[in-house]
Amino acid sequence: MSKARKKTPVSDLQLESDKSVRFLPWALAVMVFLAALALSGALALDGTIEGWRRGVSAKLTVQIADRPGQPMPPRLQAAADLLKTVPGIAEVQIVERSAVEALLQPWLGSAALQADLPLPGMIDVTLQDNAALSVEALNARLQAAVPGARADDPKPWLDRLVQLGRLLQSLGGSIVLLVGMAAAAMVIFATRAGLAARRDTIELLHLIGAEDGYIAQQFQRHVAAQALRGGILGAGLAAALLIGIQLLAGGIGTGLLPGLQLLWWHWLLLPVLPLAAAALAILTARWTVLGELRAML
């Protein structure tokens, strides 16, 4: 029986002419393309979230409300002098009015700024590493020394921002999982269609000694080739799109698109996706063929 199996040609089932799997490379190309984008977005968000934590959690902004009859420069200097005495604060930088105007100009327009618009004074504060600073206690001291001065604690909105980032990462992982399930379903459909179209041939192969594993191997090889072809196409398109987005983000150069920056090892995962698609196709095809043959014969 084993000798008869060895003499059986690989092309017994003529899967190369199977029209039922011709759609498979294109469908899997779309699946891999979507999975690559979702995975890249989730990985890039991880670095962005850490950047938020490092950049924002170590900063405070002190605002001093404008008050008629009270010049802003002395009030700014008084607040800065107080901040320099607070334990845990590494650096205090008074923000010039021109810098504040530059921040507000896109929103208010130059005409409003030229009309002596009352603007708050601002002080950038950099905290020491692992500083245990009570913003409430700091605000109490600021209010006593400079009425109208208040430090904004970034932690509440930073926590919400990080939570949103983690939610988006979970969404990206869910998309990758759903794409994998959809790809497996496509392989199952194509494999079942191929089995149904070759029922008589498969029965004949069994009569001459072919085993279920041999028939499954033919489907595995054929489906794996289709999956690898589609996976390479999908991963290539995703890589081209991601490179274009990174070049666009770098050209803008405003720091508005930090989440689009991928690390070098993130790029190494893209070639893995076609291999993963082929492996998934092999396992799915084998499971499907063996299960269908047990029910068929």
Buried (B, 14 or more C-beta within 10 A) or exposed (E): EEEEBEEBEEEBBEBEEBEBBEBBBBBBBBBBBBBBBBBBBBBBBBBBBEEBEEEBBBBBBBBBBEEEEEEBEEBBBBBBEBBEEBEBBEEBEBBEBEEBBEEBEEEBEEEEBEEEEEBBBBBBBEBEEEBEBEBEEBBEBBEEBBEBBBBBBBEEEBEEBBEEBBEBBEBBEEBBEBBBEBBBEBBBBBBBBBBEBBEEBBEEBBEEBBBBEBBBBBBBBBBBBBBBBBBBBBBBBBBEBBEEBBEEBEEEEEEEBBBBBBEEEBBEBBBBBBBBBBBBBBBBBBBBBBBBBEEBE
